[in-house]
């Protein structure tokens, strides 16, 4: 977070001092320059004309987290001592970093979009494997099976054919050739 600050002087009527013209308090939309980076200038206005300082600082950037890290931060909000919860979550075998999660807790966060891949499996026809879903129209078992590209129905969701790293690991496809799918292709 930047340590640079901007100052505005606001009076009891909700009007702001104009630091460019230095002549009076104005509605915010009419003030030519309602801020200054010099705290002493703002204090001088208060001494001479009244009002109070309003300090403006940059909003900190949100931290980018994985889904697992985001779960830890969300769960910390429900705890009596969030810092201890985050510390224990990072200490007890988690690969998450405590400082990153604390920053996310305080400043907010976004969840990183997982990379997705099409996986080429040598013992299957075509490039695509399909995760089981009701949309598959190809059976009733609860895992996955080969799904040749020639059988792709245009009404099926493209997401059925995309795998995240964790899914590739889950299905034991780490040794298979994979190609990353860009946002344009999803």
N, C-alpha and C positions, 0 to 999 in steps of 0.2 A: 504494500500500500504506500502511496506517495505521502511524504511528510509535508508537502506544500499545501498551504491552505489559502482559501479566499475568504475575505471578510466583507460583510454587509452591515450597515447600520440601519436598524428599523425603529421607527418611533411607535408610540402607543396607538396611533391611528392606523397602523399597518402600512405606512408609507416608508420608502427607502431613500436614503441619502444618495445624491448624485455626485459621485467622485470626479466626474469629468468637469461639470460646470461648477461644482462646489457652491451651490447657491441655495438649495432647499431640499426638503423631503418631497418625493413624488410617488405617484402610483408606480408600481414596478414596471408596467408597460411603457411609461413615459420617461423613466430615468435613463439617461444616455449611458451611464456606466455605474450600475448599482453595487459594484464590488471593487475591492482592492486587495493586493497581496501583502500590504503593509499594515500590520496590526497597530502600529503607533498612529498612523493616519486615522484609522477607525476609532481609536481611543480619543484622539484630539477632537473628532467630530462629536463624540459623546460629551466630552467636557464642555465644548462650546455651544452645542445645539440640543443635547439630550439624546434619548433613544438608548438602544442596547445593541451589542454586537451579536450578529448571527454568523457563526462559523460554518463555512461550507467546505466539505472535504470530499475527495473522490470516493465513490462507492467501491469497495474492494471487489476484485474479480472473483467469480464463483470458481470453485475447485471442480475439476473433472474427475469423477470416480467410476469405478466398475460397479456392477450391480451389487456384488457382495459388500463392497465398501459402503455403498449407499444404504444397504440394510443395516449395517452397524450404526451409521449416523442416525437413521430414522429410529432405531431401537433406543439409542441414547437419549432421545427426546422424551421417552417414557420413563426414564430412570430418575431416581432421586439424586444420584450423583453421576451426571453424564460423563465427566472427565475420567472418573474411575472406570466406568463401563467401557469407554473407548480404550483406555490404557489396558485393561484386562483382555479386551478383544484383540488387541495388537500383540500383547505379550503371550497369550496362550496359543501359540502356533500359527497365528494368522500372518500372512505376508504383508498385511497393510501397515502403513506407517502412521504412527500416532499423531505426529504434527499435521500431516495431510488431513486426517480425519477431524482433528480439532479445528483446523481452518474451515473445513466444510461445515462443521457444526455451527460455527460462529458466523461465517460469511455467506453460507449457502453453497449449493453444488448443482452440477448437472451430471447426468449419467452418460458415460461414453457409449456411443453406438458401437456394438460389437461388429467386428469384421465378419463377413459371411463368405462361404466358399462353395463352389461346385467341386465335387470330389470324383476323380476318375478311379474306378476300381477295376483292376485288370481282369478279374474273373466274372465281370458282369457286362452285359451289352450296353453300349452307349455310355454317356458321361454322367448320367444323373442317378442318384439314389433318392428315394422318397421316404420321408419320415411318415409314419402311419398317421392318418387322420380320417375323419368321416368323409372328407372330400375325395379320398383316393379312389373309391369305387373299385378297389382291387383286393378285397379280402378282409379278414377280421382279426388278424393277429396283432398283438399290441407292441410290436417293436418297429422294424423297418425291413425293407426288402428292395431288391434291384427294381428299377423302373426305367426301362429303355426310353431314350429320348424320343423315339418314333411314336411311342404311346402317349406322349404328353397331350392332354386335352386342353384346348385353349381356354376353357372355363375354369381350370384348376388354378389355384393360387401359386404364384412363382415362389412364395415363401416355403412351399412344401419341398423344394429342391435345394434349399440353401442350408448350409451347416455352419455353426459357430465353431471356434476352436474346441470348446468344451464338449460339444456334440461329437466332433471328429474323434476326440479322445475317448468319449463314452462308447462309441461304436467300434473302437479299435481300428480306425482308418488312418492313423498317423503316418504309416509308411506309403500311403497312396498319394498319387499326384493330385494336387489341388490347384484350383485357380480362383483367385480373389474376385469377388463380384463387386463392381463399383456401384455407387448410389444410382447412377444412370440406368443400370441393368436391373435394379431391384424393383 
